[in-house]
Amino acid sequence: MPKGYVILTETIHDPAGMAAYRRLSGASLAEYGGRVLAVDDDVDVIEGSWPGRRTIVIEYESVEKAQQWYRSASYQAALPLRQAAADCNVIIASGFTPRAATPG
Protein backbone atom coordinates (compact mmCIF):
# COMPACT_ATOMS: atom_id res chain seq x y z
CA MET A 1 0.00 0.00 0.00
CA PRO A 2 1.57 3.33 -1.03
CA LYS A 3 2.09 6.11 1.46
CA GLY A 4 -0.14 9.16 1.46
CA TYR A 5 1.21 12.70 1.23
CA VAL A 6 -0.59 15.87 2.25
CA ILE A 7 0.84 18.85 0.39
CA LEU A 8 -0.18 22.34 1.48
CA THR A 9 0.71 25.73 0.12
CA GLU A 10 0.03 28.76 2.28
CA THR A 11 0.19 32.52 2.08
CA ILE A 12 -0.06 33.56 5.71
CA HIS A 13 -1.66 36.90 6.56
CA ASP A 14 -2.17 36.31 10.33
CA PRO A 15 0.97 34.83 11.99
CA ALA A 16 -0.66 34.74 15.44
CA GLY A 17 -3.63 32.82 14.02
CA MET A 18 -1.27 30.34 12.36
CA ALA A 19 0.57 29.84 15.66
CA ALA A 20 -2.77 28.99 17.31
CA TYR A 21 -3.55 26.60 14.45
CA ARG A 22 -0.17 24.83 14.82
CA ARG A 23 -0.72 24.35 18.55
CA LEU A 24 -4.16 22.84 18.01
CA SER A 25 -3.39 20.78 14.90
CA GLY A 26 -0.18 19.21 16.21
CA ALA A 27 -2.01 16.69 18.38
CA SER A 28 -4.14 15.48 15.48
CA LEU A 29 -1.06 15.12 13.30
CA ALA A 30 0.56 12.84 15.89
CA GLU A 31 -2.69 10.97 16.53
CA TYR A 32 -2.84 9.84 12.88
CA GLY A 33 0.89 9.19 12.48
CA GLY A 34 1.66 12.20 10.31
CA ARG A 35 5.32 13.02 9.79
CA VAL A 36 6.31 16.44 8.50
CA LEU A 37 8.87 15.95 5.73
CA ALA A 38 9.27 19.53 4.50
CA VAL A 39 8.40 23.09 5.44
CA ASP A 40 9.81 25.64 3.00
CA ASP A 41 9.13 29.37 2.82
CA ASP A 42 11.16 29.78 -0.35
CA VAL A 43 10.64 26.89 -2.78
CA ASP A 44 12.64 26.98 -6.00
CA VAL A 45 9.96 27.23 -8.70
CA ILE A 46 11.77 26.13 -11.84
CA GLU A 47 8.74 25.89 -14.15
CA GLY A 48 5.30 27.43 -14.14
CA SER A 49 3.84 29.07 -11.06
CA TRP A 50 3.36 27.82 -7.52
CA PRO A 51 0.55 28.97 -5.24
CA GLY A 52 1.41 30.30 -1.83
CA ARG A 53 4.64 31.24 -0.12
CA ARG A 54 5.07 28.30 2.27
CA THR A 55 4.96 24.67 1.18
CA ILE A 56 4.46 21.80 3.64
CA VAL A 57 4.69 18.07 2.91
CA ILE A 58 3.31 15.58 5.48
CA GLU A 59 3.67 11.81 5.10
CA TYR A 60 1.13 9.23 6.31
CA GLU A 61 1.29 5.45 6.13
CA SER A 62 -1.45 5.51 3.45
CA VAL A 63 -3.79 7.80 1.54
CA GLU A 64 -6.62 6.46 3.70
CA LYS A 65 -4.78 7.49 6.89
CA ALA A 66 -4.18 10.98 5.46
CA GLN A 67 -7.89 11.25 4.61
CA GLN A 68 -8.85 10.04 8.10
CA TRP A 69 -6.60 12.71 9.63
CA TYR A 70 -8.04 15.50 7.48
CA ARG A 71 -11.64 14.48 8.24
CA SER A 72 -11.03 13.78 11.95
CA ALA A 73 -12.88 15.79 14.61
CA SER A 74 -9.54 16.84 16.11
CA TYR A 75 -8.26 18.31 12.84
CA GLN A 76 -11.61 19.80 11.87
CA ALA A 77 -11.48 21.75 15.16
CA ALA A 78 -8.16 23.32 14.06
CA LEU A 79 -8.99 23.82 10.38
CA PRO A 80 -10.98 27.08 10.71
CA LEU A 81 -7.97 28.71 12.39
CA ARG A 82 -5.78 27.94 9.36
CA GLN A 83 -8.43 29.01 6.90
CA ALA A 84 -8.85 32.35 8.72
CA ALA A 85 -5.09 32.97 8.99
CA ALA A 86 -3.90 32.00 5.50
CA ASP A 87 -4.87 31.44 1.89
CA CYS A 88 -4.21 27.74 1.33
CA ASN A 89 -4.26 24.94 -1.19
CA VAL A 90 -4.28 21.34 0.05
CA ILE A 91 -4.01 18.03 -1.77
CA ILE A 92 -3.58 14.40 -0.79
CA ALA A 93 -1.34 12.45 -3.15
CA SER A 94 -0.56 8.76 -3.33
CA GLY A 95 3.07 7.67 -3.09
CA PHE A 96 4.70 6.05 -6.07
CA THR A 97 4.61 2.28 -6.37
CA PRO A 98 6.65 0.91 -9.27
CA ARG A 99 4.77 -1.42 -11.57
CA ALA A 100 6.05 -4.94 -11.89
CA ALA A 101 7.99 -5.50 -15.09
CA THR A 102 6.01 -7.39 -17.69
CA PRO A 103 7.76 -10.35 -19.27
CA GLY A 104 8.74 -9.59 -22.80
N, C-alpha and C positions, 0 to 999 in steps of 0.2 A: 504494500500500500504506500503510495507516494506521500511525502510530507505536504503539509499545507502552509502557504506563506501569505500573511497579511501584509500588504504594501499600502502605506499611507503617504500622501503628500499634504503638507500643511503650509498655510500662510497665516502666521499667528498675529492677531491684532490685540490680544489681551493676555500678556504674559502671566499675570496673577491668576486669571481664570484657567490657563493651561497648567499652572502649578497645582491648583486644586484638582483638576482632572487627573493629573499624574498620580497624586496621592490616592485618589479614590479608585482609579483603574488598575493600579499596581496589584492589588489583591486578586482581582479577577484574572489578570494575566497569569499569576502564579497558580491559581486554582485550576486553570485549564492547561497548564504545562507550557505556556508561551515562553519563548526565548528570544530576546531582542538580539538580532544579528547586526543591525546597522541603524545608526541615527546620523544623518549628515545634513548640515545646514548649507552646504555648498557643493552639490553634486556637479560633476563634470558632464554637461549636456553636450554630446558630440554630434548629435543629429536631431533635427526637429525641435520641438519645444517640450518643456516639462512643467506640469502644473505645480504650483507651490514652491516654497523656499526650503522647507525641511522635508526629508524623505526618511521614512522608518520602515524597516523590514523585520517582521516577527515570524518566527518559525514555530509550527505546531506539528505534532506527530502525524496528523492527517488533515485533509481538507474538512472532514466532518468535525474534527476537534476545533478547528479554527471557526467554523460556523457556529458550533455550540458556544464557544467563548463569546462571539459577537452577539448572539441572541440571548445570552444568559441574563438573568435578573441583575446580577452584580455588575456586569458591564453596562447594561441598559441604564442603570442608575447614574453611571459616570458620563455616558455619551452626551447628554445635553450640555454638560460643561464644556466639552471639546467643541461641539457645534456652535456654542455661543462665543467661544474664544478664538476660533480660527476658521478659515475657509479650507475645507478638506476634500480630498478624494481618497476613497478606500476600495481596494479590491482584495479578493482571496484568489490565489493562484495555486494550482497543483504543481508539485515538484516533478522534475523530469524522471521518467523511468524508461531506460533504453529498451527498445523492442528487441526481441530475440531475433537473431539472424535466421533468415530463411535458407534452407538448403538449396543450392543452385546447381 
